[in-house]
């Protein structure tokens, strides 16, 4: 028997068959449908924390005898290493500590490794310093008069007569007092007569040379301490320093240099 096909309007509508190219439900999604993976954070290996290195200042160098370490913390004196060897900051600190502890008087004061003594106003005038400190083989001086440098002679080594100061060097003898400085030597024209030549500055500042009788060996000029080259002495606002050739002195306004054969007013 022959069957006639149903008219199209009576045919059931069937879903289309899956295409061979279509993805099945078990198929993996395409890469475009997968969220991109965030890149792994870069791991930087940390070095152990470094301990900051604290800067260490090298120790201050020591200075030699006769070195000025500058003004004191009060500005009233010049601090000098007169004997031994020490850094200037040690010299400065010793006097600063003394000034902080000083209560007046002349009793010794212990400052660290040093023993410091002060001077009365009269002794300061004669010795040209306010405080001396000794210790560790060093001698430190707070000088009120130090215009020419040199290694200050210890105060107790001065020779004084009637309060004035005398010393010898380079074949001459010198005298320091309130008037300033003068020196003497045997008369070079006729030393056998024992005549003494005086030279220095008058109170008016005029260079002078004078003569007088007597024997150089019997005067206080030649009883004074002998200074070696490099040493200095200060008193009454004046100062003298010895170099290999001359004694040079100043009273603050006039200066002279001299030895046994020369007198050079300046």
C-alpha positions in Angstrom: 0.0 0.0 0.0 1.3 3.3 -0.9 1.4 6.0 1.9 1.1 9.6 0.9 3.4 12.1 2.8 1.7 14.4 5.3 1.3 17.9 4.3 3.9 20.1 5.8 1.6 21.9 8.1 0.9 18.6 9.8 4.6 17.6 10.3 6.0 17.8 13.9 8.8 20.3 14.4 11.8 18.5 15.7 14.9 20.2 17.2 17.9 20.2 14.9 20.4 17.5 15.4 23.7 18.5 17.0 26.3 19.5 14.6 29.4 17.5 14.5 31.3 20.7 15.2 29.3 21.8 18.1 30.8 21.5 21.6 29.3 18.9 23.8 28.3 19.6 27.4 31.5 17.9 28.5 33.7 19.9 26.2 36.1 22.3 27.8 35.4 26.0 27.4 37.4 27.8 24.9 40.4 29.7 26.2 38.6 33.0 25.7 36.0 31.9 28.2 38.6 31.2 30.9 39.6 34.1 33.2 43.3 34.9 32.7 45.4 33.8 35.6 46.9 36.7 37.6 50.6 36.5 37.3 52.3 35.2 40.4 53.8 38.1 42.4 57.6 38.4 41.9 59.3 37.1 45.0 62.4 39.1 45.8 64.6 37.4 48.3 65.3 39.9 51.1 68.8 40.3 52.4 69.2 40.3 56.1 68.7 43.8 57.5 72.0 45.5 57.7 72.9 47.1 61.0 73.8 50.7 60.4 77.5 51.3 61.0 78.1 54.1 63.4 80.8 56.5 62.3 83.7 56.4 64.7 85.7 59.6 64.7 89.4 58.9 64.9 91.1 60.1 68.1 92.4 63.6 68.0 96.2 63.8 67.4 98.4 64.7 70.3 100.4 68.0 70.1 103.8 68.7 71.3 105.1 71.0 74.0 104.7 74.7 73.2 101.5 74.3 71.2 98.7 76.8 71.7 95.3 75.0 71.9 93.4 78.3 71.4 91.4 80.4 73.8 89.7 78.9 76.9 85.9 78.5 77.0 85.8 81.8 78.9 87.9 83.6 76.3 90.1 85.1 79.0 93.2 83.0 78.6 95.2 81.1 75.9 95.5 77.4 76.7 99.0 75.9 76.1 100.5 72.5 76.4 103.7 73.4 78.1 105.1 69.9 78.8 104.4 66.4 77.6 102.0 65.3 74.8 98.2 65.4 74.7 95.4 66.3 72.2 94.2 69.9 72.3 90.6 68.7 73.0 91.9 67.2 76.2 93.6 70.5 77.2 90.4 72.4 76.4 88.2 70.0 78.3 90.4 69.9 81.4 90.2 73.7 81.8 86.5 73.8 80.9 85.9 71.2 83.7 88.0 73.3 86.1 86.1 76.4 85.3 82.8 74.6 85.9 84.0 73.4 89.4 86.1 76.4 90.5 84.7 77.9 93.7 87.5 80.4 94.3 90.7 80.2 96.3 94.0 78.6 95.4 93.4 75.1 96.8 94.3 72.3 94.3 91.4 70.9 92.3 91.4 67.4 90.8 90.1 67.3 87.3 90.2 63.7 85.9 93.9 62.8 85.7 95.0 66.3 86.4 95.6 68.4 89.5 95.0 72.1 88.8 96.0 75.1 90.9 94.9 78.7 90.4 96.9 81.8 91.2 96.1 84.9 93.2 95.7 88.1 91.2 99.2 89.2 92.3 100.8 85.9 91.3 98.9 86.0 88.0 100.4 89.4 87.3 103.9 88.0 87.9 103.5 84.6 86.2 101.3 85.6 83.3 98.8 82.8 83.9 95.7 82.0 85.9 95.7 78.2 86.2 98.3 75.4 85.9 97.3 71.7 85.6 99.7 68.8 85.9 99.2 65.1 85.3 100.0 62.2 83.0 103.4 63.7 82.6 101.9 66.8 81.1 101.8 70.5 82.2 98.9 72.6 80.9 98.9 76.4 81.3 96.1 79.0 81.0 98.2 82.0 79.9 97.1 85.6 80.3 100.2 86.7 78.3 101.2 84.6 75.3 101.9 86.9 72.3 105.1 85.3 71.0 104.5 81.5 71.5 107.2 79.2 72.8 107.1 76.8 75.7 106.2 78.7 78.9 108.6 78.3 81.7 107.0 76.8 84.8 106.0 79.6 87.2 107.8 78.2 90.2 111.1 78.2 88.2 111.2 82.0 87.8 113.8 84.0 89.6 112.3 87.2 91.1 113.8 90.1 93.0 111.5 92.7 94.6 108.7 91.1 92.6 110.3 91.6 89.2 111.4 88.7 87.0 114.9 87.9 85.6 116.3 85.4 83.2 119.3 84.7 81.0 119.6 83.6 77.4 121.9 84.1 74.4 124.6 85.7 76.4 122.4 88.5 77.9 120.3 89.0 81.0 116.8 90.4 80.9 114.5 92.0 83.4 110.7 92.1 83.2 108.6 94.4 85.3 105.7 96.8 85.3 107.7 99.1 83.0 108.2 96.4 80.3 111.4 94.7 79.4 115.1 95.7 79.5 118.3 93.6 79.1 122.0 94.0 79.8 125.3 92.7 78.7 129.0 93.4 79.4 130.2 96.5 77.6 131.5 95.2 74.3 133.9 98.1 73.9 135.8 97.5 77.1 134.5 94.4 78.9 137.5 94.4 81.4 136.1 97.5 83.0 133.0 95.7 84.1 130.8 98.3 82.5 127.3 97.1 81.8 125.2 98.1 78.8 121.5 98.3 79.2 119.1 98.3 76.3 115.4 98.2 75.9 112.6 100.7 75.4 111.9 103.8 77.5 108.4 104.3 78.8 107.8 106.5 75.8 108.7 103.6 73.5 112.0 105.0 72.4 114.8 102.4 72.0 117.7 103.2 74.4 121.1 101.9 75.2 122.7 103.0 78.5 125.8 102.1 80.5 126.5 101.7 84.1 129.2 100.4 86.5 129.3 97.1 88.1 130.0 93.5 87.5 127.5 91.5 85.4 127.9 88.5 87.6 126.8 90.4 90.7 123.5 91.7 89.4 120.1 90.1 89.5 120.0 90.0 85.7 122.5 87.2 85.7 120.9 85.4 88.6 117.9 84.5 86.6 116.9 81.2 85.1 118.7 80.3 81.9 116.2 79.8 79.0 116.9 77.4 76.1 115.8 78.0 72.5 112.1 77.4 72.2 111.3 78.4 75.8 109.4 81.6 76.8 108.6 83.6 79.9 105.7 85.9 80.6 105.2 88.4 83.4 103.6 91.8 84.0 101.9 91.9 80.6 105.2 91.3 78.7 106.7 88.2 77.2 110.0 87.0 75.9 110.9 83.9 73.7 114.3 82.5 72.8 115.1 81.3 69.3 118.4 79.8 68.2 119.9 83.3 67.7 118.0 85.9 69.6 115.9 86.8 72.7 112.8 88.5 71.4 110.6 90.4 73.9 107.5 92.5 73.7 105.6 94.7 76.2 102.5 94.8 74.1 103.4 97.9 72.2 107.2 97.7 71.5 109.4 94.8 70.6 113.1 94.1 70.6 115.4 91.3 69.6 118.9 90.9 71.1 121.9 88.7 71.8 125.4 89.3 73.1 126.4 91.3 70.1 123.2 92.7 68.6 120.3 94.9 69.7 117.4 95.1 67.2 114.6 97.4 68.3 111.4 96.9 66.3 
